[in-house]
Amino acid sequence: MIGRLRSQTIETGKFLADWMEDRTGAVTQLEHFLYEPVPKRGAWLYTLGSATLFLITLQFLTGILLLFYYVPTTDHAWNSVYYIMNEAYFGQLIRGIHYWSANFLLAVIGLHMARTFFTGSYKAPREINWIVGVVLLLLVIGLAFTGYLLRWDQDGFWASVVGIKIGSYSPFIGPYVTHFLLGGDVVGPATLARFFALHVWLLPAMIAPFIGIHLYLLRRHGEFGAEFEYTDRISKLHERQREEGYRQHEFEDDEEYDYDDELDEEGGTTRHRRDDE
Amino acid sequence: MAELQKDPMTRGDFLGFGVMGVIMGGIITVPAAAFLLEPIINIDILGQSNVSDDWQEVGPVADVGVEEPEVFIVEFPLTQIYGDQEIQELSPEVPRSQEEFDLTNAVWLSWKAPILEQGDQGNSGDTIGVPERPAFLDEKREGFTPEEISEVEESLNILSNSCAHLGCPVRWIVNADGEGEFLCPCHGGIYDINGNWYGGPPPRGMYRYTQFEVRENGRLYIKHAYDVEEGIPGISTQEPYVV
């Protein structure tokens, strides 16, 4: 009974997978996306990218939750954060996760970059992925900077003043950068509104496609060796084996039938040429 | 390459595409860009400010002692988004939608100390003497004559507490020897009692308020304006000023 049930379940599963595969090709894509040869040596170091992705996902999820209570106005921003921290159910946990995973995110990105640098993973053909990664780093820094002000406490306020003033030192565009971020000529309600817009919509919307490109390029070139490098190597191996097999056949043929004129010396060379192709 | 072009483009077509592209691109981008860059247009091009242009009271100048500067809190009314001002003008009976957000500035007042030896920005601070407080302030706190008002105005340092480096609030710190200095908590910028550079990373001295007046009642009034120096990247080198 149980055996039959199990086999039926397996068959249904197979049927569903085949059904999806025929219509969307999702199963192959998923396999292609999830499975990947990873070196055994230093394997833990290769999980830093996944850790970064996990923390960014946490940021998105807890950020969405926080938005249900946070009010981005000068007279309510701090109060709503206070409410989240003291009144809302599990508010302290959710904001804590948002806060601490943001801190860890920057640390893990640093480690991820260091790993990439010291293993030389930025070299050809992975340069574009390094550049995309740097763009992601800058976006994350932007998110960390804009998120700081949203608490609207002394700490975040003065950190933002310092940050904006650092922006004012940019050559030629200093005042424009300042006024763009401030939304006026001094820190005020417009600054909070702007930082909120940047933190909640603009930067996350920018970071998402770059994560997509980063992952696509990762899968294209692989963590330890590109997929095409593998297929290349494997096909070469097969070729060599085939060649050896042919040679053995030739050898056997020679013994059995003596030399046939058609397969004279030329036969060997043409076959070799075909293999090389 | 030519045979790949299945749909050859004439010069006229190309020109048309170019012109239409510019027009359509402009229609799409200009409103969005102007919407986003409103503060830059208002401030850097039109020269508007969010801060009220009225005189704000700082405090009685007689409270400022000789040895140490005195700090006063000044709140400048601020209009920034929310449309509160416009709504109030249209229908004054409507209560304000949001609590007012004032721009809070801390103003340090001190008496000018004579500079005995001019310092060199970045190398050494000024050598200064004892601050000179007008003598008549010991006797009266208000009812100044015009001569006394101008004497006070000439001998007063009116400094913003915003550090000229990155804008942290500076404080007056007295060390063990009894010598005082303005110290910035962020990166250790130091200024003397005149607000001039003494040490640390700031590229200049403290910001001074440029529009001020002492009135008969013995109190100082200021406007939100600073001595911004060209070429030194402060928070803004353009009027109206940002601190």
Interface residues (C-beta under 8 A of the other chain):
Chain A: T73 T74 D75 W158 V161 V162 I164 K165 I166 S168 Y169 G174 P175 Y176 T178 H179 F180 L182 G183 G184 D185 V186 V187 G188 P189 A190 A193
Chain B: L36 L37 E38 P39 I40 N42 I43 D44 S49 N50 V51 L78 Q80 I81 Y82 Q98 E99 F101 L103 H165 L166 G167 C168 P169 C186 P233 G234 I235 S236 T237 Q238 P240 Y241 V242 V243
